[in-house]
């Protein structure tokens, strides 16, 4: 790590020279000092406070900003000489406290800067001081608290990004069509002692496990939220163990510019910023892209009974979408509040944040949690191309990054395929169709063909790689649990098993949960291989969830956001226990990389351009050119031509033939003629015969076993 100095913050005895400053939001460092600026439209008075130490409850300096001299429009600003990188600070805003009209100003609450690049310490949700109201009053949030929240160790920190040396770092710029995304949570990935890393649960620990990801063959790491959050924000306990639950996923951000200190070793007084930069720089050198799962649809301030930490106390009615009764918040996010994303000030906050992560933190892309909220106006209406989504995609700095949307929200909005040009999307329809088809449900063959071919019904005006294909993600069952549980088992979350999705399209094959029954384990493994096979032979951008490559389990919990326990930490012993699955997945990924016909940048046409009678894709059943798309069908075969008729510059590939049988009996598939076919994959067999290192010649037909997939290549 680079060595960065931390100067001794000025004590209260030091007199600091000030100027009026300028309206650039946040804390901007130069050689003479720091400019501070904060937006508030409805606030009446604004104070900036400096702290000598982050744990101090009394400021070393207080500056009351003059509404004439220190204000431009609705931005309040002040320049302070002779302070530097590492300075602790916070804001106070006074105004009307009238929750019934959406106003929640409280000068007794020290507020984090929305543009702060680092936050010290952690808020304590059990501490009365962080609430704007009297927690003992029967009036609840209609009451008013005079407890000073500076008692919290949480302060904003001045960060000078210019002192970091990125050396020769460059973005890998891996084309979307070649991307293989691996979604993980930094803490859960290495927290288990059997990970055998020195710095468990940290960015550094993740780097210690990089050899695993390189061996697997993925090339983009999608990090679950790394914005500053409070892991102790959940007040419930585990009803079974009695232990306090933790917000281990981090989907309740407290600052959109600040990387969390929860994933770094240190005091969290600014060093986390440079540790993250070291982390990104290392990943780039190793050929990985870094994609951040970002949450801009809500904040960790919760509903009307939540704490006053930042935006609520700065200008509640501007930053949040309020209900008709302005005391309450619209809750499209399912977490208590919804950010007013299409208000100009909030738009600027989000775009400025994204620009910062691209320019100063060198990340390569973003996956937007509940992104449909960013496409809603302040009345909740979908405005798509007229929304912040369009602004992000067309921003000259952000637009070079990968933009991936979660196209739904907690208020019933489902806008898959409706995002503006420049956006890719998590394809929830791919996930559901594949799960049901592999399970053996009926009425899916037509849809599974569409999903495998890149979901042209959704992304026909874009390209196949706009579809981010996945079978599992952090939301829901792991892949192993998908074949091990009929029902979710979220009792330990303390919500009476009412949380988490009910429609999982899972099946346990005879026993609920873990078992030693060899036959059940065998069919579960085969189904895992089937899931991965469909994922890797489909057009689009594949995404894998951490540990699925060696059958990670969450023991039936399909919403493990609050489980910071060994049951939820990735169990690295399973890599050896399920080494056959890991080897199979590794080979599949390599197979996808070697065959460009599985990674086309355009949709299939079904037309014969070469005159040899072979279109770019042909669909079959047990008989050639006779696919069974009837309701009761559970099988499908297809052949992809190795010639890319549209892109003539691409060197011809092997033709690839794939047959899928999800009946309970064997089917014999007639093979396309005038080709010499060689079997690469048959998921029915066990390692090493499931994926052959040297493909074997097959002839006029192939008997596909029950619940199995084969892959053949022509030579």
Protein Blocks (a to p, Z undefined) as FASTA:
>chain_A
ZZddddddddfklccdddebjadehjdddfkbccdddddfkbmbdcddddfbfkbcbdfb
dcdddfklmoghjaccdddehiaehiacdddddddddfknopacdfkbccddfkbcbdeh
jddfklmklpcbdfkbfklmmmccfbdfklpmbdcddddfklpcekjaccfkiafklpcc
ddddfklmmmpmklopabghiaklmmmmmmmmmmnopabdcdddfbdcdfklpfbdcfkn
opacddfkopacfbfkbccfklcgcjhnojmmmmmmmmmmmmmmnopacdddddfkbcfk
lpmkbccfklmmmommlmpccdfblmbccdfkonopacdfkbfklmmmmmmmmmmmmmmn
opabdcdehkllmmpcfkopaekjmmmklmmmmpmklmmpccdddfbdfeopacehiace
hiacddfklmmmmmmmmnopghklmmmmmmmnooamlmmmmcfklpccdfbdfeocdfkl
mmmcfbdcfklnonoopgccfblopaehhpgcjdfbfklmmmmmmmmmmmmmmmmmpgcj
ddddehklnopaeehpablkllccfklpccfklmmmmmmmmmmmmmmmmmmmmmmklmcc
bdcehiafkonopafbdcddfbghiacfbfklcbdcddddfbdfklmmbccddddddddd
fbfbdcdddddehiacddfbdckbccfklpcfbacdddfbccddehiadddddZZ
